[in-house]
Amino acid sequence: MKPAPAFSVCATIFDLDQVERKIAEIEAQFADGNIWNDSGAVQKLNAELAKYKSMSVRYQELCSALEDAEIAVELGEADNQDDVDEARKLYDRLLLDLEHAEVISLLNGEYDASSAILTLHAGAGGVDAQDWTEMLLQMYIRWAEKVGYKVILAEYSPAEEAGIHSATLLISGFYPFGMLSSEHGVHRLVRISPYDAAHRRHTSFAKVEVVPEISEDVKIDIRPEDLKIDTYRSQGAGGQHVNKTESAIRITHIPTGTVAACQNERSQHSNRETAMRMLKAKLLELQREQRQETLDNVKGENREAAWANQIRNYVLHPYTMVKDRRTAFEDSDVNSVLNGKLNGFMTSWLSARTRLGHPPAAGEISEK
């Protein structure tokens, strides 16, 4: 399919010529035959081929969407509100898809194509922090749904008065870990507290951890005697059966203190399998950290969810602004950000990572 001039933005984002060249090169290696003697090389090439083919398919999808939007504009009548609404809907969807594609074009990490395990923990700030953690949970769910990802709420621990102590999301689709890698860290909220009778301004913190889900062929040595497995009743949404039976599973890796929990399924067996997958991913991340001089790798620094450690500030009072301390990217439309408008923050972080050759730290780009 030859793109029309209007489709050049799609080709610019994806660098289609390079994508098609990579596909041809990999297919040529497979056709040569010698590669089949090295199973590791075959696996690596298959992953690369899947990546570039998915990018080619995504390019074609964006071209089709742009064509549909152009046709809707051409056929629409200015005085026909239905036509105008349809054209606007297609245009808004296309803008979101293009933003998503632009972020993905910056991804080249080893695990960027993997599904993501996103865990939130309430930090300093009491009830406000617990409420803030639930607000972040909803923000990530809305973002994932907007970009077309599948989201599973694997674990949910409600707090006593409001909000949550913790929650875990399993997010799958097109490069979810790469997209969410920018979100790992401490997030700070400043607002007039709805839980303060004196209506004073409060600051609260929540910690977001993001790790990639690993494939079955990655071997992690876990001894059964190193595991503590607890069962409990699921909490929060899930239906009467889920809440009345001890189907939820919490697995603790005793030597490292690493914990993974799942309460999504009614079956205790299914929850145990999911919790083990999550535990393996977290232990792999620990191994990766131990092989490096610092913790500033795929997962980022493991900082306490409290003062001076935040990667991003969300200010609702006395002014409204969301600002990333690592890249200085900001957005004054706080409500839209909390409703899932995150691509700008992700793009700025990934661009900085590509330019610097490592994940940017707070204040490294600029701090106004």
Contacts in CASP RR format, 6 or more apart in sequence:
PFRMAT RR
TARGET T0000
AUTHOR 0000-0000-0000
METHOD contacts of the structure
MODEL  1
MKPAPAFSVCATIFDLDQVERKIAEIEAQFADGNIWNDSGAVQKLNAELA
KYKSMSVRYQELCSALEDAEIAVELGEADNQDDVDEARKLYDRLLLDLEH
AEVISLLNGEYDASSAILTLHAGAGGVDAQDWTEMLLQMYIRWAEKVGYK
VILAEYSPAEEAGIHSATLLISGFYPFGMLSSEHGVHRLVRISPYDAAHR
RHTSFAKVEVVPEISEDVKIDIRPEDLKIDTYRSQGAGGQHVNKTESAIR
ITHIPTGTVAACQNERSQHSNRETAMRMLKAKLLELQREQRQETLDNVKG
ENREAAWANQIRNYVLHPYTMVKDRRTAFEDSDVNSVLNGKLNGFMTSWL
SARTRLGHPPAAGEISEK
1 60 0 8 1.000
1 63 0 8 1.000
3 10 0 8 1.000
3 11 0 8 1.000
3 63 0 8 1.000
4 67 0 8 1.000
6 66 0 8 1.000
6 70 0 8 1.000
7 62 0 8 1.000
7 63 0 8 1.000
7 66 0 8 1.000
7 67 0 8 1.000
9 66 0 8 1.000
9 98 0 8 1.000
10 16 0 8 1.000
10 59 0 8 1.000
10 62 0 8 1.000
10 63 0 8 1.000
10 66 0 8 1.000
10 98 0 8 1.000
10 101 0 8 1.000
11 17 0 8 1.000
11 59 0 8 1.000
13 98 0 8 1.000
13 101 0 8 1.000
13 102 0 8 1.000
13 105 0 8 1.000
14 55 0 8 1.000
14 56 0 8 1.000
14 58 0 8 1.000
14 59 0 8 1.000
14 101 0 8 1.000
14 105 0 8 1.000
15 105 0 8 1.000
16 56 0 8 1.000
16 59 0 8 1.000
19 52 0 8 1.000
19 55 0 8 1.000
19 56 0 8 1.000
19 59 0 8 1.000
20 56 0 8 1.000
22 48 0 8 1.000
22 52 0 8 1.000
23 49 0 8 1.000
23 52 0 8 1.000
23 53 0 8 1.000
23 56 0 8 1.000
26 45 0 8 1.000
26 48 0 8 1.000
26 49 0 8 1.000
26 52 0 8 1.000
27 49 0 8 1.000
29 35 0 8 1.000
29 45 0 8 1.000
30 36 0 8 1.000
30 45 0 8 1.000
35 41 0 8 1.000
35 42 0 8 1.000
35 45 0 8 1.000
36 42 0 8 1.000
43 217 0 8 1.000
47 113 0 8 1.000
50 113 0 8 1.000
51 113 0 8 1.000
54 174 0 8 1.000
55 104 0 8 1.000
58 101 0 8 1.000
58 104 0 8 1.000
58 174 0 8 1.000
61 97 0 8 1.000
62 94 0 8 1.000
62 97 0 8 1.000
62 98 0 8 1.000
62 101 0 8 1.000
65 90 0 8 1.000
65 93 0 8 1.000
65 94 0 8 1.000
65 97 0 8 1.000
66 94 0 8 1.000
68 90 0 8 1.000
69 87 0 8 1.000
69 90 0 8 1.000
69 91 0 8 1.000
69 94 0 8 1.000
72 83 0 8 1.000
72 86 0 8 1.000
72 87 0 8 1.000
72 90 0 8 1.000
73 87 0 8 1.000
73 91 0 8 1.000
75 83 0 8 1.000
76 83 0 8 1.000
76 84 0 8 1.000
76 86 0 8 1.000
76 87 0 8 1.000
77 83 0 8 1.000
78 84 0 8 1.000
96 146 0 8 1.000
96 147 0 8 1.000
96 343 0 8 1.000
99 343 0 8 1.000
99 344 0 8 1.000
99 347 0 8 1.000
100 147 0 8 1.000
100 179 0 8 1.000
100 343 0 8 1.000
102 343 0 8 1.000
102 347 0 8 1.000
103 179 0 8 1.000
103 343 0 8 1.000
103 344 0 8 1.000
103 346 0 8 1.000
103 347 0 8 1.000
103 350 0 8 1.000
104 174 0 8 1.000
104 175 0 8 1.000
104 179 0 8 1.000
106 347 0 8 1.000
106 350 0 8 1.000
106 351 0 8 1.000
106 353 0 8 1.000
106 354 0 8 1.000
107 113 0 8 1.000
107 175 0 8 1.000
107 178 0 8 1.000
107 179 0 8 1.000
107 350 0 8 1.000
108 354 0 8 1.000
109 178 0 8 1.000
109 298 0 8 1.000
110 298 0 8 1.000
111 177 0 8 1.000
111 178 0 8 1.000
111 212 0 8 1.000
111 214 0 8 1.000
111 298 0 8 1.000
112 175 0 8 1.000
112 177 0 8 1.000
112 178 0 8 1.000
112 181 0 8 1.000
112 212 0 8 1.000
113 175 0 8 1.000
113 177 0 8 1.000
113 178 0 8 1.000
114 176 0 8 1.000
114 177 0 8 1.000
114 178 0 8 1.000
114 212 0 8 1.000
114 213 0 8 1.000
114 214 0 8 1.000
114 215 0 8 1.000
115 170 0 8 1.000
115 171 0 8 1.000
115 172 0 8 1.000
115 173 0 8 1.000
115 176 0 8 1.000
115 177 0 8 1.000
115 212 0 8 1.000
115 213 0 8 1.000
116 169 0 8 1.000
116 170 0 8 1.000
116 171 0 8 1.000
116 172 0 8 1.000
116 176 0 8 1.000
116 177 0 8 1.000
116 178 0 8 1.000
116 179 0 8 1.000
116 180 0 8 1.000
116 210 0 8 1.000
116 211 0 8 1.000
116 212 0 8 1.000
116 213 0 8 1.000
117 154 0 8 1.000
117 168 0 8 1.000
117 169 0 8 1.000
117 170 0 8 1.000
117 171 0 8 1.000
117 210 0 8 1.000
117 211 0 8 1.000
117 212 0 8 1.000
117 213 0 8 1.000
117 278 0 8 1.000
117 281 0 8 1.000
117 282 0 8 1.000
118 140 0 8 1.000
118 168 0 8 1.000
118 169 0 8 1.000
118 171 0 8 1.000
118 180 0 8 1.000
118 183 0 8 1.000
118 208 0 8 1.000
118 209 0 8 1.000
118 210 0 8 1.000
119 155 0 8 1.000
119 166 0 8 1.000
119 167 0 8 1.000
119 168 0 8 1.000
119 169 0 8 1.000
119 208 0 8 1.000
119 209 0 8 1.000
119 210 0 8 1.000
120 133 0 8 1.000
120 136 0 8 1.000
120 137 0 8 1.000
120 140 0 8 1.000
120 164 0 8 1.000
120 166 0 8 1.000
120 167 0 8 1.000
120 168 0 8 1.000
120 206 0 8 1.000
120 207 0 8 1.000
120 208 0 8 1.000
120 209 0 8 1.000
121 133 0 8 1.000
121 165 0 8 1.000
121 166 0 8 1.000
121 206 0 8 1.000
121 207 0 8 1.000
121 209 0 8 1.000
121 305 0 8 1.000
122 129 0 8 1.000
122 130 0 8 1.000
122 132 0 8 1.000
122 133 0 8 1.000
122 159 0 8 1.000
122 163 0 8 1.000
122 164 0 8 1.000
122 165 0 8 1.000
122 166 0 8 1.000
122 206 0 8 1.000
122 305 0 8 1.000
123 129 0 8 1.000
123 133 0 8 1.000
123 204 0 8 1.000
123 205 0 8 1.000
123 206 0 8 1.000
123 207 0 8 1.000
123 305 0 8 1.000
123 306 0 8 1.000
124 204 0 8 1.000
124 205 0 8 1.000
124 305 0 8 1.000
124 306 0 8 1.000
124 307 0 8 1.000
125 202 0 8 1.000
125 203 0 8 1.000
125 204 0 8 1.000
125 205 0 8 1.000
126 204 0 8 1.000
127 159 0 8 1.000
127 161 0 8 1.000
127 162 0 8 1.000
127 163 0 8 1.000
127 195 0 8 1.000
128 189 0 8 1.000
128 191 0 8 1.000
128 193 0 8 1.000
128 195 0 8 1.000
128 202 0 8 1.000
128 204 0 8 1.000
129 204 0 8 1.000
129 205 0 8 1.000
129 206 0 8 1.000
129 305 0 8 1.000
130 159 0 8 1.000
130 161 0 8 1.000
130 162 0 8 1.000
130 163 0 8 1.000
130 164 0 8 1.000
130 165 0 8 1.000
131 162 0 8 1.000
131 163 0 8 1.000
131 194 0 8 1.000
131 195 0 8 1.000
131 204 0 8 1.000
132 187 0 8 1.000
132 189 0 8 1.000
132 204 0 8 1.000
132 205 0 8 1.000
132 206 0 8 1.000
133 163 0 8 1.000
133 164 0 8 1.000
133 165 0 8 1.000
133 166 0 8 1.000
133 167 0 8 1.000
133 206 0 8 1.000
134 162 0 8 1.000
134 163 0 8 1.000
134 164 0 8 1.000
134 167 0 8 1.000
135 189 0 8 1.000
135 338 0 8 1.000
136 187 0 8 1.000
136 206 0 8 1.000
136 208 0 8 1.000
137 164 0 8 1.000
137 167 0 8 1.000
137 169 0 8 1.000
138 338 0 8 1.000
139 337 0 8 1.000
139 338 0 8 1.000
139 339 0 8 1.000
139 340 0 8 1.000
139 342 0 8 1.000
140 169 0 8 1.000
140 171 0 8 1.000
140 180 0 8 1.000
140 183 0 8 1.000
140 340 0 8 1.000
141 151 0 8 1.000
141 153 0 8 1.000
141 169 0 8 1.000
142 339 0 8 1.000
142 340 0 8 1.000
143 340 0 8 1.000
143 341 0 8 1.000
143 342 0 8 1.000
144 150 0 8 1.000
144 151 0 8 1.000
144 169 0 8 1.000
144 171 0 8 1.000
144 176 0 8 1.000
145 151 0 8 1.000
146 340 0 8 1.000
147 179 0 8 1.000
147 343 0 8 1.000
148 173 0 8 1.000
149 171 0 8 1.000
149 172 0 8 1.000
149 173 0 8 1.000
149 174 0 8 1.000
149 176 0 8 1.000
150 171 0 8 1.000
150 172 0 8 1.000
150 173 0 8 1.000
151 169 0 8 1.000
151 170 0 8 1.000
151 171 0 8 1.000
152 169 0 8 1.000
152 170 0 8 1.000
152 171 0 8 1.000
152 264 0 8 1.000
153 167 0 8 1.000
153 168 0 8 1.000
153 169 0 8 1.000
153 237 0 8 1.000
153 264 0 8 1.000
154 168 0 8 1.000
154 169 0 8 1.000
154 170 0 8 1.000
154 261 0 8 1.000
154 262 0 8 1.000
154 263 0 8 1.000
154 264 0 8 1.000
154 274 0 8 1.000
154 275 0 8 1.000
154 278 0 8 1.000
155 166 0 8 1.000
155 167 0 8 1.000
155 168 0 8 1.000
155 248 0 8 1.000
155 261 0 8 1.000
155 262 0 8 1.000
155 263 0 8 1.000
155 264 0 8 1.000
156 164 0 8 1.000
156 167 0 8 1.000
156 168 0 8 1.000
156 234 0 8 1.000
156 235 0 8 1.000
156 236 0 8 1.000
156 237 0 8 1.000
156 263 0 8 1.000
157 164 0 8 1.000
157 165 0 8 1.000
157 166 0 8 1.000
157 167 0 8 1.000
157 235 0 8 1.000
158 164 0 8 1.000
158 165 0 8 1.000
158 235 0 8 1.000
158 236 0 8 1.000
159 165 0 8 1.000
161 195 0 8 1.000
162 195 0 8 1.000
168 260 0 8 1.000
168 261 0 8 1.000
168 262 0 8 1.000
168 278 0 8 1.000
170 213 0 8 1.000
170 264 0 8 1.000
170 274 0 8 1.000
170 278 0 8 1.000
171 180 0 8 1.000
172 213 0 8 1.000
177 210 0 8 1.000
177 211 0 8 1.000
177 212 0 8 1.000
177 213 0 8 1.000
178 212 0 8 1.000
178 350 0 8 1.000
179 346 0 8 1.000
180 210 0 8 1.000
180 346 0 8 1.000
181 210 0 8 1.000
181 298 0 8 1.000
181 350 0 8 1.000
181 359 0 8 1.000
182 345 0 8 1.000
182 346 0 8 1.000
182 349 0 8 1.000
182 350 0 8 1.000
183 208 0 8 1.000
183 210 0 8 1.000
183 342 0 8 1.000
183 346 0 8 1.000
184 208 0 8 1.000
184 209 0 8 1.000
184 210 0 8 1.000
184 299 0 8 1.000
184 300 0 8 1.000
184 311 0 8 1.000
185 207 0 8 1.000
185 208 0 8 1.000
185 209 0 8 1.000
185 300 0 8 1.000
185 301 0 8 1.000
185 303 0 8 1.000
185 309 0 8 1.000
185 310 0 8 1.000
185 311 0 8 1.000
186 205 0 8 1.000
186 206 0 8 1.000
186 207 0 8 1.000
186 208 0 8 1.000
186 303 0 8 1.000
186 304 0 8 1.000
186 305 0 8 1.000
186 306 0 8 1.000
186 309 0 8 1.000
186 310 0 8 1.000
186 311 0 8 1.000
187 205 0 8 1.000
187 206 0 8 1.000
187 207 0 8 1.000
187 208 0 8 1.000
187 310 0 8 1.000
187 311 0 8 1.000
187 312 0 8 1.000
187 314 0 8 1.000
188 203 0 8 1.000
188 204 0 8 1.000
188 205 0 8 1.000
188 310 0 8 1.000
188 312 0 8 1.000
188 313 0 8 1.000
188 314 0 8 1.000
189 203 0 8 1.000
189 204 0 8 1.000
189 205 0 8 1.000
189 206 0 8 1.000
189 314 0 8 1.000
189 316 0 8 1.000
190 201 0 8 1.000
190 202 0 8 1.000
190 203 0 8 1.000
190 313 0 8 1.000
190 314 0 8 1.000
190 315 0 8 1.000
190 316 0 8 1.000
190 317 0 8 1.000
191 201 0 8 1.000
191 202 0 8 1.000
191 315 0 8 1.000
191 316 0 8 1.000
191 317 0 8 1.000
192 199 0 8 1.000
192 200 0 8 1.000
192 201 0 8 1.000
192 202 0 8 1.000
192 316 0 8 1.000
192 317 0 8 1.000
193 199 0 8 1.000
193 200 0 8 1.000
193 201 0 8 1.000
193 202 0 8 1.000
196 202 0 8 1.000
201 317 0 8 1.000
201 318 0 8 1.000
203 307 0 8 1.000
205 305 0 8 1.000
205 306 0 8 1.000
205 307 0 8 1.000
205 309 0 8 1.000
205 310 0 8 1.000
206 305 0 8 1.000
207 303 0 8 1.000
207 305 0 8 1.000
209 299 0 8 1.000
210 299 0 8 1.000
211 281 0 8 1.000
211 282 0 8 1.000
211 284 0 8 1.000
211 285 0 8 1.000
211 298 0 8 1.000
211 299 0 8 1.000
212 281 0 8 1.000
212 298 0 8 1.000
213 277 0 8 1.000
213 278 0 8 1.000
213 281 0 8 1.000
214 220 0 8 1.000
214 277 0 8 1.000
214 280 0 8 1.000
214 281 0 8 1.000
214 284 0 8 1.000
218 280 0 8 1.000
218 284 0 8 1.000
220 280 0 8 1.000
220 283 0 8 1.000
220 284 0 8 1.000
220 287 0 8 1.000
222 253 0 8 1.000
222 279 0 8 1.000
222 280 0 8 1.000
222 283 0 8 1.000
226 253 0 8 1.000
226 254 0 8 1.000
226 255 0 8 1.000
227 251 0 8 1.000
227 252 0 8 1.000
227 253 0 8 1.000
227 254 0 8 1.000
228 251 0 8 1.000
228 252 0 8 1.000
228 254 0 8 1.000
229 249 0 8 1.000
229 250 0 8 1.000
229 251 0 8 1.000
229 252 0 8 1.000
229 272 0 8 1.000
230 249 0 8 1.000
230 250 0 8 1.000
230 251 0 8 1.000
230 252 0 8 1.000
231 246 0 8 1.000
231 247 0 8 1.000
231 248 0 8 1.000
231 249 0 8 1.000
231 250 0 8 1.000
231 268 0 8 1.000
232 246 0 8 1.000
232 248 0 8 1.000
232 250 0 8 1.000
233 243 0 8 1.000
233 244 0 8 1.000
233 245 0 8 1.000
233 246 0 8 1.000
233 247 0 8 1.000
233 248 0 8 1.000
234 242 0 8 1.000
234 243 0 8 1.000
234 247 0 8 1.000
234 248 0 8 1.000
234 263 0 8 1.000
235 243 0 8 1.000
235 248 0 8 1.000
235 263 0 8 1.000
236 243 0 8 1.000
241 266 0 8 1.000
242 263 0 8 1.000
242 266 0 8 1.000
245 266 0 8 1.000
245 268 0 8 1.000
246 268 0 8 1.000
247 263 0 8 1.000
247 265 0 8 1.000
247 266 0 8 1.000
247 267 0 8 1.000
247 268 0 8 1.000
247 271 0 8 1.000
248 261 0 8 1.000
248 262 0 8 1.000
248 263 0 8 1.000
248 268 0 8 1.000
248 271 0 8 1.000
249 261 0 8 1.000
249 262 0 8 1.000
249 263 0 8 1.000
249 268 0 8 1.000
249 271 0 8 1.000
249 272 0 8 1.000
249 275 0 8 1.000
250 259 0 8 1.000
250 260 0 8 1.000
250 261 0 8 1.000
250 275 0 8 1.000
251 259 0 8 1.000
251 260 0 8 1.000
251 261 0 8 1.000
251 272 0 8 1.000
251 275 0 8 1.000
251 276 0 8 1.000
251 279 0 8 1.000
252 258 0 8 1.000
252 259 0 8 1.000
253 259 0 8 1.000
253 279 0 8 1.000
253 283 0 8 1.000
256 283 0 8 1.000
256 286 0 8 1.000
258 279 0 8 1.000
258 282 0 8 1.000
258 283 0 8 1.000
258 286 0 8 1.000
259 279 0 8 1.000
260 275 0 8 1.000
260 276 0 8 1.000
260 278 0 8 1.000
260 279 0 8 1.000
260 282 0 8 1.000
261 275 0 8 1.000
261 278 0 8 1.000
262 271 0 8 1.000
262 272 0 8 1.000
262 274 0 8 1.000
262 275 0 8 1.000
262 278 0 8 1.000
263 271 0 8 1.000
264 270 0 8 1.000
264 271 0 8 1.000
264 274 0 8 1.000
265 271 0 8 1.000
265 274 0 8 1.000
285 298 0 8 1.000
285 299 0 8 1.000
288 297 0 8 1.000
288 298 0 8 1.000
288 299 0 8 1.000
289 295 0 8 1.000
289 297 0 8 1.000
289 299 0 8 1.000
294 301 0 8 1.000
295 301 0 8 1.000
295 302 0 8 1.000
296 358 0 8 1.000
296 359 0 8 1.000
296 361 0 8 1.000
297 359 0 8 1.000
300 359 0 8 1.000
301 361 0 8 1.000
303 309 0 8 1.000
310 325 0 8 1.000
310 362 0 8 1.000
311 324 0 8 1.000
311 325 0 8 1.000
311 326 0 8 1.000
311 362 0 8 1.000
312 322 0 8 1.000
312 323 0 8 1.000
312 324 0 8 1.000
312 325 0 8 1.000
312 345 0 8 1.000
313 321 0 8 1.000
313 322 0 8 1.000
313 323 0 8 1.000
313 325 0 8 1.000
314 322 0 8 1.000
314 334 0 8 1.000
314 337 0 8 1.000
314 338 0 8 1.000
315 321 0 8 1.000
315 322 0 8 1.000
315 323 0 8 1.000
315 334 0 8 1.000
316 334 0 8 1.000
320 332 0 8 1.000
320 333 0 8 1.000
320 334 0 8 1.000
321 330 0 8 1.000
321 331 0 8 1.000
321 332 0 8 1.000
321 334 0 8 1.000
322 330 0 8 1.000
322 331 0 8 1.000
322 332 0 8 1.000
322 334 0 8 1.000
322 337 0 8 1.000
322 345 0 8 1.000
323 329 0 8 1.000
323 330 0 8 1.000
324 330 0 8 1.000
324 345 0 8 1.000
324 348 0 8 1.000
324 349 0 8 1.000
325 362 0 8 1.000
325 363 0 8 1.000
325 367 0 8 1.000
326 349 0 8 1.000
326 352 0 8 1.000
326 359 0 8 1.000
326 360 0 8 1.000
326 361 0 8 1.000
326 362 0 8 1.000
326 363 0 8 1.000
326 364 0 8 1.000
326 365 0 8 1.000
327 345 0 8 1.000
327 348 0 8 1.000
327 349 0 8 1.000
327 351 0 8 1.000
327 352 0 8 1.000
327 360 0 8 1.000
327 365 0 8 1.000
328 363 0 8 1.000
328 365 0 8 1.000
328 366 0 8 1.000
328 367 0 8 1.000
328 368 0 8 1.000
329 344 0 8 1.000
329 345 0 8 1.000
329 348 0 8 1.000
329 349 0 8 1.000
331 337 0 8 1.000
331 341 0 8 1.000
331 344 0 8 1.000
331 345 0 8 1.000
333 341 0 8 1.000
337 345 0 8 1.000
349 359 0 8 1.000
349 360 0 8 1.000
352 360 0 8 1.000
352 364 0 8 1.000
352 365 0 8 1.000
353 359 0 8 1.000
353 360 0 8 1.000
356 364 0 8 1.000
END
